Amino acid sequence: MDLGPLQTLIHFAYVFAAALFVVGLHMMNSPVSARRGNLISAFGMAVAVVVTAVQLIVLGSPVTERVEGLAWPIIIAGTAIGGGLGWYSARKVKMTAMPQLVSIFNAVGGGAAGLIAIEDYWTAVQTGHADVWPSLFVVAGSILGAVAFSGSVIATGKLQGFISGAPIMFPGHRLLTAALALVAVGGTVALILGALGVINVAGLELVILAAIVLAALAFGVTMVMPIGGADMPVVISLLNSGTGLAAAFAGLVLLNPVLIIAGALVGASGAILTKLMADAMNRSVLNVMLGGFGGGAAGGAAAGGATGNVREVAVDDVAIQLAYAQKVIIVPGYGLAVAQAQHAVRELAELLEQRGVEVSYAIHPVAGRMPGHMNVLLAEANVPYQQLREMEEVNPEFARTDVALVIGANDVTNPAARSNPQSPIYGMPILDVDAARSIVVIKRSMAAGYAGIDNELFLDPKTGMFFADARQGLTDLVASVKLL
Amino acid sequence: MTFELVAALTIFILAVLVGFEVISKVPATLHTPLMSGANSIHGIVLVGSMLIAATANEPLSQLIAFVAVIFAAMNVVGGYVVTDRMLQMFKRRPAAVPTPAETGQEAGGEG
């Protein structure tokens, strides 16, 4: 097949856009070049969209060589509405709610990929071109897109608190999940056998596709429900990878190079990233996806066990301890992110610094709601970057620290990860908070952390427990330190 | 299988391999921005949405295309903007920072 000069140019412009995605994504491996990498990737996206517009204006659809009457209003109005919504929400969202927003963007991306697949299949059936390969790609694309859509919506709900962050399961849950998967796979097989001419599904194709899509949507829900809120980043990353693959499958049907390359790129890199994120929590991806972590036996044991000698401290005592210390390390965790206490903590740190206290922050790799989230939150609260210390760098310093102030962190400070081979978190890298001369833990209650196990740090004689919501507790501390 | 499909599948497989290699040894700090950045790239479905809009010739098809374009555009624009916002936070690096001067200026402004 001979392509005309313009068609050739368009093809290579697509390849150029895809190359920009590869380069951009690669540059995002390092903090130095990350922002430029994102801009390069955005430029690639602009190239791809403009090239597609040129294709449609000059040559028309690659399939029909023309453009239907309503196409431009649909494209222009849709882009304006969607782009506006995306722009507004991305600019306005609070940094603490950012993980939910990423999940929403993944949901709509997956939804779009699924809709493209459905529309492609419908067109193929109408024109009698529902051949084996295109059928396989559209069905795979619609399944992945639908799972990514509903799964990401549930993930968003869990992060936002619309749905309980706790693992939710009902009797027969796994059975239902398996049955839904079976419906999707069975429907796919039926459509492929139909396309091969082995069985006759004429007239039923769209009904079968609808059943597949509905099963996939429900599967996304039952898959994410049993997974705890703190594991959502891994889930979102996995669904993100699925959306990428769905986009690639759409590209294989439309035979569009930029869709294929960009989709495959995200599918593969997303899978690697999912593994990296799970590794940072010392978990396997499978372990995360099976869900229910910390429920059941471990949770029950913790509820009965956390009754050791806890030393409770009052706000004024903590304020004095901090104000007269030489060196304080703040250990922010999930609880700080949830309570949106990042500004309050910065205020406290500044007050202490004015009094000559050396303050730094110890950031565990998985602190916050997502890896790296804590850095973003603290940076947003104008905490100087050089005060944020990574785990390996800060751990030796705890020994010469007067007060380690743990705010809403639990499992990442649990010495059991070092000392108790029976502990579920044994082997997870932790912050050596217990090496500090004294420890203050701001926490709402003695409730077990995400892993559902006791933290012997809280029973340490050096530890004072300051029971408060992270933000309220810090605000009280600030007021108290000011009075000294 | 047509020649076009064979070529397309070849591209697909090579791109998957590139995707596996393009991410390596990322500091945990960058996991979230990187995920968000990859998330914006699958906004490429906007191209697919535009292509199906071009051939949509009945109300239901047009509705599907319209929703797909809205979704995809939201993915693209929102994804890149929020990633950029996250990465803005990293612009001050420990080594290169003239932060004392910055804070000095701020203090001066207040005074």
Interface residues (C-beta under 8 A of the other chain):
Chain A: M1 A18 F21 V22 G24 L25 H26 M28 N29 S30 P31 V32 A34 R35 G37 N38 L39 S41 A42 M45 A48 V49 T52 A53 L56 G60 S61 P62 V63 T64 V67 E68 L70 A71 I74 I75 A77 G78 T79 A80 I81 G82 G83 G84 L85 G86 W87 S89 A90 R91 V93 M95 M98 P99 L101 V102 I104 F105 N106 V108 G109 G111 A112 A113 L115 I116 I118 E119 D120 W122 T123 W133 P233 I236 S237 N240 T243 G244 A246 A247 A248 A250 G251 L252 L254 L255 N256 P257 V258 L259 I260 I261 A262 G263 A264 L265 V266 G267 A268 S269 G270 A271 I272 L273 L276 M277 A280 I363 P365 V366 M370 P371 G372 H373 N375 V376 A379 E380 P384 Y385 Q386 E390
Chain B: M1 F3 E4 L5 A8 L9 I11 F12 I13 A15 V16 L17 V18 G19 F20 V22 I23 S24 K25 V26 P27 A28 T29 L30 H31 T32 P33 L34 M35 S36 G37 A38 N39 S40 I41 H42 G43 I44 V45 L46 V47 G48 S49 M50 L51 I52 A53 A54 T55 A56 N57 S61 Q62 I64 A65 F66 V67 A68 V69 I70 F71 A72 A73 M74 N75 V76 V77 G78 G79 Y80 V81 V82 T83 D84 R85 M86 L87 Q88 M89 F90 K91 R92 R93 P94 V97 T99
